Amino acid sequence: MTSQARHTLPTHDVVNQPPSRGGTNVWSSDLVLQNTARFSGARTDPLASYGDVLGRSETRELGREANRHPPELRLFDQGGRRLDEVRFHPSYHKIMGVSQSAGYASLAWDGQPGGHATHAAMMYMAGQIEPGHCCPLTMTYAAIPALEANKDLAAIWRPKLMARSYDPSTKPVEQKASATLGMAMTEKQGGSDVRANTTIATRDGDHWRLHGHKWFCSAPMCDGFLTLAQAPGGLTCFLVPRWLDGERNAIHLMRLKDKLGNKANASSEIEYHDALAFQLGDEGAGVRTIIEMVHHTRLDTAVAPAGLMRAALVEAHHWVLHRSAFQRRLIDQPLMRSVLADLVLEWEGALTLGMRVAQAFDSRTDEDKAFARISVALAKFLNNKRCPTVVVEAMEVLGGMGYVEDTQMPLLYREAPLNSIWEGSGNVICLDILRTIGRDPLAAEALQVELDKATGADRRFDEALKAHRKRWPGLPAEAEARWFVENTALLLTACQLLRHAPGAVADGYIAARLMGNSGRVPGSVSGLDTDALVARLG
């Protein structure tokens, strides 16, 4: 039996302080996740076992340790020879092993039904415990289909990426039990405009040599990277291995980014000094080749904010259950219940929409594939714009303790803006959506068909959808892109809640988000079924 902390101190007794949350199964304690897993076709057995391991006290402590001891850059050994390595705390490697063994990066591609929905649910759970380690695993998951552009490379790399084990050793991929694969696209002068890249690819026999820089290379200890460089035939996609037989590839780590958050994960600037690379896809078709990877990483950035919201709300809920003020428990105070209920709408809406998108990734019909192309961007935009607000409000519930590193709130606060920036920031996503609607008639039609699935269920939804279509009978002006995208995503979320969530959730979301029966800050609402909504937190 573990000894209890002393609560009787020389100057006072410790009272009115919530007990430690301890271990909590991240799957079995989340009724909303279980509901969305059912309708999306996610496989519950691996989710239940993964949620159990993730939620244990010792796993949570691994996440905290990985953030307390961030990665360190080691450029040279003691003799001055180049290492170009990042050293991680053992806790990081342990939590990577937990997620790799569960199939985080691989089970979407094992041929069983519901793979992408199961992966999305895993990502949602993992981010609640330690979001930094999700980066290399998400990129590995997303890179697997892109490798099909070169069957020879796929034959070497796919089995290693699919392995349910974690091998951080510095060896060529052929000698490893498993591998991870990252991405390095953006450069200083272009950012999201990758066609402005200046890295040069020069033919060297059957392979290529790359010379240039990359402004962002997240997870630089991956075993390889998909990258873009200018070949004679135009911008081309390449796979650059990290380790060669008997030597290190000429990938120089220049520095680690000193980021606001995501501390357990290393992000870096790198240079290629005639690094060995292998062509992936046709010469000149670099964007078309790597966009397959970006499409799948966007799924994770669309679902991740729901996990951060959930983690923040669970902390807030635990606090109000065990904390009293002015002779009443916080959970029993009407204003507090209004705030929590309003935040639940954001979280459940984000998760339900994200899992519907993941369900479309699993479908093989042309219509659902088209819906996935447009809906993943809509979910990424809206869910990430709402995430920081939810986290800040949940932090405020804890008062001063929410601003202290003894709680998880500062980590969640630092993480909250990130997924809106990665894989296309807000304006980039909005412009992508306009281009998709304008150039992809099947995607535009699939979106409208999806919205129509909820018509007739609620008069207010029908009115809001009609008003939206009247306001924008075609594409909006570029300056209105955010307004158009936000409104479309709100309608799409309401559509999913009407189809898959309890009446109190759908009713509250439509009233507060579509009808405007609310103010501009969370909790400035009336008429919500606060008992039913707060109960969604478990």
Buried (B, 14 or more C-beta within 10 A) or exposed (E): EEEEEEEEEEEEEEEEEBEEBEBBBBBBBBBBBBBBBEBBBBBBEBBBEBBBBBBBEEBBEBBBBBBEBBBEBEEEEEEEEBBBBBEBBEBBBBBBBBBBBBBBBBBBBEEEEBBBBBBBBBBBBBBBBBBBBBBBBBBBBBBBBBBBBBEEBBEBBBEBBBBBEBBBEEBBBEEBEBBBBBBBBBBEEBBBEBEEBEBBBEEEEEEBBBBBBBBBBBBBBBBBBBBBBBBEEEBBBBBBBBBBEEEBBBBBBBEBBEBEBBBBBBBBBBBBBBBBBBBBBBBBBBBEBBBBBBBBBBBBBBBBBBBBBBBBBBBBBBBBEBBBEEEEEBBEBEEBBBBBBBBBBBBBBBBBBBBBBBBBBBBEEEBBBBBBBBBBBBBBBBBBBBBBBBBBBBBBBBEEBBEEEEBBBBBBBBBBBBBBEBBBBBEBBBBBBBEBBEEBEBBBBBBEEBBEEBBEBBEBBBEBBEEBEEEBEEBBEEEBBBBBBBBBBBBBBBBBBBBBBBEBBBBBBBBBBBEEBBEEEBBEBEEBBBEBBBBBBB
